[in-house]
Amino acid sequence: MFKIEELRRKRAEINAQVQLLAAKDAEASLSAEELTQFESLTKEFDEITAQIGRLESAERMNATHSKPVKNGSAAVHTKKEAEQYQGATFARLAMSIAASKGDLEGAARFANDTIGDGNVALAIETSAGSGGALVPQNTAMEVIELLRNRTIVRRLGARSMPLPNGNMSLPRMSGGSTSSYVGEGTDVLASNASTDDVKLSAKTMITLVPISNQLIGHAGRNVEALVLQDMLSSMAVREDKAFLRDDGSSSTPKGFKKTATDAGRTVPWAGTADLATIDAYLDNLILQLMQSNSLMISPGWGLSPRTYMKLFGLRDGNGNKVYPEMSSGLLKGFPIQHTNTIPSNLGTGTNETEIYFADFNDVLIGESGSFAIDFSREATYKDDQGQLVSAFSRNQSLIRVVTEHDIGFRHNEGLVLGTGITW
């Protein structure tokens, strides 16, 4: 083939020279030397053309008797790399473990071959198998950050702290030192600030997420998003309840309500629920925080949806909204959030709720920074009505997420709890 192409190029060069001589002959007669050159080039052109014809005939005959070459190795198919986004590793870990029915070796293969995420496969391979797959540290921090937008305690400014070895003691000032002016020759008694510790100890939170067996084994952004949202929502609801209302019993954290009640930081509601009384009550809650020497670095409100909508809809005599800033997420200049984990059926009349107001800069959440994911197709769980449900009978599987954390309050004077709210 290479010889034929070379001859064709050479023939094209000869043709160009012949065309030049022919053009010159059309204008004037060629010299004897040029005529000799013309005849020589023409002869050479014909010889090359004949040689090309012979070579092409030989190639055609060779092609007639040739046999296809067998490929000794299979084709290599490459899978598109999985898209990365916040929380992707967490969701894919859970999906891989579910697809392999809890077998970590199979989960690693599913993550690598089906999902196409080698990092998830590596994370599973390096996990400790006894308690499920351990979520990598950087992914655990992603999960905590995703929870921030779903729990009002985190959203209002509570600070996350590492919880090394499951315990931490943070000093806080419990009694203030004093200062005074003195005259010449007068002694002043020195005084020291008294301190105690905020002690955080890891509390284990187990989240059970039912997932349809029809989704197991499928990969894709939509399935991942569904699994991720279910896990985050379950964790966020339980976190809010623990951080706000758990009392420290039964291995739960000691939350806002118990801490404020023990410290005498409650303000009961009394009176008729009209505009003036409600506004004065809110001012009183703020005043309680201001008078307690709270630094008020990051104060904020936590309310039930019923109370939130009551305040949102309050109007004055002219029909104007009393708190228009609520459309911007503020109440009396401070951030406001609502959650269903603050009930509206408290009290003897089952019509009371609570208002949480605090400097959330003093609220500390100790995080172990570890999540373990496991899976079961035979487990049972309690639904939102408290009824025991068999995952097997409902064609479901359970994803279990285990993590550890605790909550602490550096200054109890930075907490105010409104109780007995009937609006």
C-alpha positions, 0 to 999 in steps of 0.5 A: 500500500505504501509503494502504491501511494509513493508511485501515485505521488511521483506520477502526479509530479511528472504530470505537473511537469508535462502540463507546464511543457504543454502550456508552453508549447501552446504559446510557442514551439518547444526547443529540441531539448524540451521536446526530448524532455516531454517525450521522456516524461510521457514515457515515464508517466505511462510506465508508472501508471502500468506499475500502479495497475499491477500493484492494485491487481495484486492487492485485490487478489490478496484481499480475496484470500485473506482471513479476519484476525481474531481479537485475543482480548475482550473490549474494555468498557469504561463506566462514566464516573459518578457525579459528586455532590454534598452527601453523595458518599453518605447516600451511596454507602447506604445504597451499596450496603442495602444492595449487598444485603449487608455484605461489605465485600459485595457492597464495595463491588456494587459501589465500584461497578454499578454506581461507579464511585471508587471512593465509596468502594474504598471507604467500604473496603477499609471499614470495620465490618462488625458494626457496619460500614464506617462513614469517612471523616470528611463525609461525616462532616458533610452530613453534619453540615447537611443537618444544619439546615434541617434542625433549628438548634443548629440553624439558629447558631449552635456550635459544633465541637469535636467529642474526642473519645466520647467525652469533653469538659469545657470550663465556664464562669459560674460566679463573677469576680468583682472590681471596686474603686479605693482611696489612698491607703485603703485596702481592697479585698481581692476576689476570684471568678468561680468556674465549673465545667460543662461536661459532654458525654457521647449519647448514641442515636440510632436512626432506622430508615425503611426503604422499599426493596424495589429501590434496592440495587438501583443506582442514579441521582434520583434514588440517591436523593430519596435515600439521602433525604429520608436519612437526613430527615429522620436524624434531624427530627430526632436531634431537634427533639433531643436538643430541645426537650429531652431530659437526660434520662434513658441515655438521652441528652439533657436538652434546652427545656430541662436545663432552663427549668432546673436553672429557673429560666422559665417565664409562664404565659398569663393573660388574654391572647391579644396583640398588646399582651402577646407583644409585651410577653415577647418583650419580657422574654427578651428582657429576661435574656438582657438582664441576665448579662447574656452577651446576646451574640447569636440570640434566636427564637424556636416556636411551634408552627401554631405559635409561629403562624399566630404571630405571622398573622397578627395585625394592628387596628389598621390591618397592617402586620405587626411583625412584617419582618417574619417574612425575612426570618426575624422576630423583633430583630432576632432569627426565628425558626419553627419545628413540629418537635415543639408540641402544641398539645401540652398542659392539662388542657392539651392546648399549650406550647412553648417558646424557646429563646436563647443566645445560641452562641452558648449552645454547644453540640459535641460531635463524635464525627463518626457514622456507622451504616448497617442493613437488615431485611428481617428487622422490625421497627416502630412507625410514627404511631408507635406500632411495631412493624415488620420490614419483611412483611412490608417488603421493606429493608431497614438502613440503620445509621448510628452516631454519637453526640451530646448538647451542652449550655455554657451559660444557663443565663443565656436561656429563656423558656416561655411556658403555657403558651395557649396561642 
